Amino acid sequence: MTKTTPNYDGYLFVHFIGEQPDGEQVYFSYSENGLHWKDLNGGSPVLFSDLGEKGVRDPFLVRSVKENKFYLIATDLRIASGKGWTHAVNAGSRDVIVWESSNLVNWSSPWNVTLGVEGAGCVWAPEAVYDETTDEFLVFWASATQEPQEQERKQKIYSARTKDFRTFSASEKYIERDNHIIDTTILPADGSYYRYSKDETTKNIRVEKGDSLDKGAFVTLQAPVLEAVAGVEGPQIFKFNDREEWCLIVDRFAEGKGYLPLLTTDLGSGEFRIVPDGEFDMGTTQKRHGSVLPITAEECSRLLAAFGDGHQVLPGQYADPDVAQFEDRYYMYPTTDGFEGWSGTQFKVFSSSDLKHWQDEGVILDLGTEDVAWATGNAWAPAIASRNEKFYFYFCGKMLNGESAIGVAVADTPIGPFLAEPQPLITMEQLKRLGITMGQAIDPSIYVEDDGRPYLLFGNGHAAIVELGEDMISVVEDTMSNLVGLHDFREAVTVLKQGGLYHFTWSCDDTGSEDYHVNYGTSEQLYGPITYRYPILSKNVEKGMLGTGHHCIFNENETGQYRIAYHRFVTPLSRFSSGKGYHREICMDPILFGKDGLIQPVIL
């Protein structure tokens, strides 16, 4: 068993959904906490088998660390073909269907391997676990066989070993009990192996513990809560990425209710607690027997780019994005979210070559350390600018007196290291002195005029604009002014120039409200007054997109396409029952200009 654990940030669930058309193929779902899931690929299959029975059930995904690749194996079975369960049990395919991938997105064509012993029925629910002692995978499955001394067929667990999922050792019997047994899964943890199997006679899950994968190395563990849950199958267990707790999911096939999670903090105790309804969400499709794999942040990003909803681009909880292109790469600077009362302290930067796959470049400032001498926390709403071969990072933070202020940090590259100026750039005391009306000094955005002069727009409750100094770390105070005409303005004002007009956008309502949205107006002058037009970004209740706002608009240099990056409440919406305004995720959509020269509303 591996002694070092990679840094996992999410989970991929591969499964099928039932006997309907295309239901017996491979579906993907994604979760960031292991209990709340969203269907990928629009709820359609990701992988299809055209081999054997032309359908698959019980898919299992395993990571091959040494090869830096993944294998997905599944039962070669399609009940929807009409052959029925009796045929499957007694004369079903003895093949396992296999796919291979290096990145979870691009998959090989499937191939089939005959693993079932002669005379066996279907090869049910194949799974695999890596055996460090032999440097190979133990693959195991259930088959109904009848040996010479037996009066009838009996479900047993068989196994074979492989290094490449193409060549296998001879199949042999691995587990036999007095009762029928199917659906075995094995979890390595803390030097032991934990084995969970369905008793096909009593229709519940039984647990064993072993010090190796040898067939005789396991002893029974009592698990009263688990054993009392009847009418279940397809057990799968995985460790939560952020804590010493494990989640066992079981498919409540008898009641048709889908998966039920049970949790434990001590695998060896056999003690589980059932997660109550309302504290988990398995997604829109009703998932049948599958498997869960912890995945890295890079893998999360890749899956969202390939199979996501077309809006979310960054996994994890982030908000208030600012995106800019420097040379041939894009950089995103968001608020790190998920902290009660917006109390996060760290700023990160992400980079991408295609606006789809985002790479975490790490923390660039931490207001909880000595990085920023004047700030104590509440790291909010950053913005980025480049000038004179330097990069300027504008950000919000709380001062010792509890008031918000805007600071600036400077770096030689877009990913830092950034060095913060010792004093804030904009403070409430300064605004009062200059006669500027303002609720909080927050939410900077940068605009560079045609003549090269840079401006800072900012504000909460009321918006303001000021010219930045040539050094980009000072302001020209006598150019500071409130902006007039921003209908229903709350925060996050931005401006771009197109077609001889200044196009202003700003966020309205409260970021904790599902009605948080972006309004739009135009002016012939940078300093206004601004003519309000209409909202351009609003919630879509049917798609579960709520609280859409605090955005940036940027232009792709290569195509001229404008895009809007913004945040919405974390999905699925059931994940957080309260505090949705500080549990947000980043989305991105194209911006179009109409024939009238105005920005058109974004269609979500």
N, C-alpha and C positions, 0 to 999 in steps of 0.2 A: 504493500500500500504506500502511496506517495507520501513523502514526509513534508513536502512543501505544497501549499495550496495556492493556486493562482487567485488573483483578485477578481472575483466574480461580482457582477453588478445586476444581473437579471436572470431570467429563466425562460427556456424554450420548452414548450409542451407539444409533442407530436402525438397524434391520435387519429382515430376515425370517428364517424358520427352515427353510424347505424346502417340499416339495410336498404335505405332509399337509393335512388339513382346517384351514382358517384359517392355515396356515403362510405363505401368500403374502399377508400383511397387514403392518402396521407395528408392530414391537415396540420397546420401550425398555429399555435397560440403563444402569446408573449405576456410576461408579467415582470414587474419590477419588485414585487414583495412576496411572490409565491402564493398569494391567496386571492388576488384580484387579477383576472385574466382578460385579455382582449384578443379576439380572433384576428389572425393575419390573413392577407390575401383576400380580403373581402368576404371571409367565411367560405371560400372555395378551396378545393384541394391544391396542394403545392406539388405533390408527386403522384403520378399514376403508374400503375403496373399494367402492362399489356402482355405479360407472361402468364403461363399456367392458367389459373382460374380467372385471370384478368381483374383481379381485385385483391386488396390486402386488408388485414385487420391486425390489431395489437402491435402497432409499430413501436420499436424500441431504438433509442438513439444512444450511441456510446462514443466517447471521445478517446481517440488513440493519441496519447500525449507524445509518444516517441516519434510517430509518423506525422504529427501535426495535422491530423485529419479526423474525419468523423465517419462512422458507419451507421447506417440505419437498416435494421432487419425487421421483417414482418412476416406474419402468417400468410401463406398463399391460399386465400379463401375468399369467395364471394357468394354469400348466402342469397343475395338478390338474384343470382343466376337461376334459382329455382330448384337446385338439386336437394336442398334441405339439410337439416342438422344430422339426420341419421346417416346419410351418405358421407358427410364430413367426418363424423366420428369413426365410421367403419372403413371408409375407402377414400378419404380425402387426400389431397395432395401431400406428398411427403417432402415437399420442397420448402425452403425458406427463400424469400425474396430479399435481395441486398442492394442498397445504394451506397455510394461513396462520395464524400465532398471534402474540400479543403477549407471551406469558408461558411458552410450552412446555407448558402444561397445558390451556388452553382453545383448541380448534382450530376453524377454519371448516369448513364442509362442503367436500368436495373439488371441484375443477373440472378439466376436461380441456382441454388445448391440443394441437392437431395441429402437430407440429414435423417429423415425418419427411417427407422429400422424396417426390414422386410416384414410385410404384413401389418404394419402399423396403420392406424387411421391418420387423420390430419396432424401436422406438426403445429401445435397450438402455442401462441404467445412466446416466441423465441426471445431470449434476452442474453446479455453478455456481461461479464465482469472480468476485469484485468487481474491476472494472477502474477504478482511480482516474483514469486519464487521460481516460476517457470518461464517468465517473460512471454506470456501468451494469454489469449482470451479463453475463458471457459464460457462456452455457449450452451444454453440449456433450454428445454422446451417440454411440453406435455404431449404425450401420445397415448391413445387407447390401444393396448396390445393384449393378446391372449397367449399366455405361455402354456406349455404342455400340461402343467399341473393345475391350470385354472379352468373353471367351468364357464367363464364368460369374460368378455373384455373388461379391462380395468385401466383407468387413467393413472399413469406414472410419469415421473420426470426423467428425461434422458439428457445426455450431455455429449459434447465433443469439444475438441480444442483446436484453436487456429491462431495464426499470427496475422493473416491477411484477409480473412473472410472469403477466401477462394478455395484454399486447400485445408481440409479438416481431418482430424484423426477419426478413427472408427467410432461410431456412436455406441454409447453404453448406458445402462440404466444408472441413474444418479440418485433418485429418491423413490422409495416405495413405502406406502403405509397400508394399514388395514383398510382405510377408506380410500376413495378416489382422490387424487390430488392434481390440481392444475395451477396455472398462473403463479409461478414462483418468481420472486425478485430478490436480489441480493445486494446489500449495502456494506461496503467496507468502511469501518470507523474505529479509530483508536486501537488498532492492532487486532481487531476481531472482525468477523463477518456476521451480519444479521440477515436472516433468511425469512421471508414472508411468503406464505403460500396459501392458496384457497383450498380448503377442504371441500371437495365437490359433493360430498355426501351430506355434510351439515351446513354447507353454504356460508361458511364464515372463514376468517383469516386466522392462521396459526403462525406462531413465531418461534424461531430457533436461533441459537448463537453458536458460532464455531470459531476455533482459533486458526483454521485454515479452510481452504475450499474442498478438501478431501471429503468424499461422501460420508465417511464415518466420523467426521470431526464435529458434528453438530449435536447440541442438546436442546431440549424443549425449554422455552421460556413461557411462563404464564403471563397472559395479557388479558385480564378479565374484561376490561371495557371494550377492547377490540373484538374479543371472542363473542361478546354479546350482540355485536352488530351483525345481524343475519341478512341473507339475501344480497351479498356483495361479492365482487370479484375484481380482477385487475389491480391488485395492490401495487403502488409505486411509492417509494420513499426517497426524500432528498433533504439535505441540510440547508437551512436558511443561510444566506450569504453573510448576514451581519450579526449573527449570534449563535450560541451553542444551543440550538433547538432544531428539531427535525419535524418534517411534515410527511405524514403518511396519507395518501389519498386512496380511496376505495370506491369502485363503481357500484352504485346501488341499482344494479340491473333489474332486480326483482320488482322494484317499485317504479322503475323508469325515471328516477330522480337525478341521474347523473352522479358525478363524483362528490364525495364527502371527505373533507380534510379532518385528520386527527393529529394532535401535536404531542410531543414528548421532549423533555429536557434530559432524559436519561434512558438511552436505548436499552441498557442492560436490565433496567427495572421492569420493562414490559408495560409500564404505566402510560396510558394515553388519555387525553381529554378530547372530546368531540368539539369542534369549532361550531358555535351556534349559527343558525341561519342569520343572514344580515351582516356577518363578519367575514364572509368570503363571497366571491363572485367568479364563477367558472366561465363567464363569457356568454355570448349570444347562442352559439351552437351548443347542443347537448353532447358533451364529449364522452366517447366510449374508450375502452381500454387503450392506453397509450403510455408514454413515459416523459419524465421531466428531467431536463439537463440544465444545471447552472451555466451561465455564459458570461463572458467578459463585456465590458462597456463597448469595445470595438465591435464585438459580435452583435450586441444589441443594436448599435447604430446601423450595421450592415443589414440586419433583418428588417428594421424599420424602413430603410431606404428601398429595399427590394419588395417587401410585402406589407408595408404599413398602410395607413388610411389615406396617404397622399398629402397629408397636412403636417403631422408631427415629423420633425427632422432630427431632434436631439433626444436621446433617452435620458431618463432621470428627471429630477425636479429643478427646473430653471425658469427664469422669467426675464422680462425687460430686455430683450436682445438688442444689441447693436452689431450690425454686420458691415464689413468693409472689405474691399479687394485691394491687396497690395501685391503688385507684380502678377504672378499667375496663380495666386492662392487667395482664398477667402478666409476671413477670420471673424469669429463670433465671440462677443463679449456679453455674457448675461449676468443677471443676479443669480446667485446660488440660493435655491429656494428649499422649502420644506421645514422651515424653522418657525416655531410659534411666535407670532407678533413680528414677523419679518426680521428676526434677530440674527440672521447669518452674518458671518464676519469675512468670508473668503470670496475673492473674485478669481474665476478661471477664464481661460481662453481656449477656444476650439478652432481647428483649422480644417479646410476642405479644399479639394481641387474641383469638385463638381456640385457643391451645395447639397449633396445627398449623404455622403459618407464623412462624418465628422470625427476628427482625431482630438482627443483630450491632450492639450499641451501643458496642463498643470495649473497650479495656483500662481497667480502673478502678484497678488496683494492679499494680506491678511490683516484686517482691522482689529483682530483680537491679539495681535502681537505689536512689536515696536515698529512695524513697517510704516505705519502712519502715525506720526507723533501726536497729532491733534485729535485723532478719532478714537472712539471707544467701542464701535461696533455699528450694526445696522448698515451693512454694505449693500447699497441699492443702485440700480439703474445706471450702469456705466455707458460711456461713449468713447469712441476712438477717433483720432485724427493723425495725419502725418504731414510733416513740414520740415524742410531743411535736413532731410535724411534722418530725422528723429520721429519717434512715435509718442503721442501724447494721450494718456488715458485719464479721462474725466470720470469722477465717481462721487457717490453720496456716502456720507457717514455722519454719525452722531458725535457732537462735541461734548466736552466734559459738562457743559451747562445743560445738556439734554436737547439742544437745538440741532437741527439738521444743517449740513453745510456741503458745499461742493468742493472737492479737491482735485488735484492733478498730479500725475506721476509720469515720468519720462523714461524712455528706453531706446536702445539702438536697434531693436528688432521688434516685430509685432507680438512676439511671445515673451518679451522681457529678457533679462530681469528689469523690472520697473522700479524706479526710485521716486518715492513720493516727496513733493515739496513739503517743507516743515510747517507751512501754514496753509489754511484753506484758501481757495480762490474766491468763493462766494459765501458770505455769511448773512444771517438775518440782521445782525447789527449794521452791516454795511448797507443792506437794502433799506433799512429804516432811515439811515443817514442820507441816502440818495433819494428818499421819497418814493420808493418803489413799493407798490402794494403786492403782498405775497403771503401765502399761508405757510409754506415751508420752502426752503432753498434746496430743491431736489430736481432730479430728472433732466440732466444736461443732454443736449444734442448739438452737433456741430454742423454748420453750413459755411461753405466757402463761396464767396461771391465771384462773379466772372473776372473781376479785377484782382483776384487772389486774396482779398481781405477775408479773414476768418471771423465767424460770429458764433456766439454761444447762446442757445435758446434754452430756457429752463422754467421751472415754476410748478407750484401746486396751489390750487384755488384761483390764482391769477398767473398769467404767463408774462415773461419778460425776455428781452433780447439785449445783447451787449457785444460790442466788437472786442475781439481778443487782441492783445498786444502782439507785436512781431515775434516775441519770444514764446508765445502760446501758453505762457504760465502766468500771465497777468491780464487784466481787463482795462479797457479805456473807459473809465467811469463816466465821463460826460456823454458817452454814446448809449448808456443804459436807459431803457424805456420799457414800460408795460406795453403789451400788444392788445389791441382793441378789436373786438368782433369774433372772438373764439367762443361761439355759442356753447353753453353748458360745459365750459372748460373745467376739467379736474386736474390734469397733469399730462406730461409726456408730449410736449409740442415739438413737431419737426417741420422742416420746410425743404422743398426742392424747387428748382426753376425749370420750366418746360414751356415751350411755345410762347415765350415772352411774359408768362404769368408766374407768380410765386404761388405754389401749392402748399398750403398749410394743413397738417393733420394733427389731431390731438385726442387724448383719451377722456372719456366722460363716465360719470357715475363713480362707483367705488370698486377698486380691484377685487374686493370680496363679494361683489354682486354678480350674479349671472348675466346681468344686463350691461356690464362694463363693455364699452364699445368705442369705436374711433369715428370722430366727426371730421368733416372736410370743408375747407373754404379756400378762397383765392384772393389775391391782391395784386395790384400793379406795382406796389412798393414793398420792399422788404420789411419796412417798419409799419406796414398797414396803412389805413384800416383794412380789415379782412372781411370779405363778404362770405357769410356762411352758406354752404351749398346743401349738404345732406350727409348722413352716415355712410361710410364706405366699408366698415367692418363691423358686423353684428353677429350675435349668437345664432346657432342653428340647433334648435332643440331636438329635432328628429335625429340628427347625427351626434348628439351628445357633446356639442361644441359650445361651451358656456364660458362667460367671462373673457371674451376675446378682446384683447387690447394691449396697451403699452408696447408699441411697435417701433420699427424703423423701416424706412423705404430706401432701397439702394438699386443701383443700375449695374447690370452685367456688362462689363466693357466689351466682351466679344460679340454679344448679340444685341445689345441695346435694350434688352428686356428688363423692366422694372419688377422688383419683387418686394413683398412686405413680409417681414418676420415679426412675430408677435407671440404672446402667450395665451393659453386657455387653461381652464381647470384641468387637473390631472384626470385622465380617463383610465379605466372606467370610472364614471362619476360616483359609483358606490364605494370606491376605495376610502374616501374620507367623508364622514358624515358632518363634520364641521371644519372650520378653518380652511375652506377651499381656496380662499384668497391668498394663502401662502403655501398652497400645494398646487403648483402650476407647471406646465410643460410647454416647450417651444414648438411653434408651427411656422410654416412658410407657404406662401401662395403667390402667384403672379399678379401683377398690377397692370391694368390696361387703361389707356386713354381713349375716350370716345372721339367721334368725328367733331364734336364741339370743343375738343381740346381739354376736356375735364376728365379727372380720374373717375373711372366707373366703379360702382360698388363691387367688392370681392364676393364671388359666389362660393360659399362653403358647401 
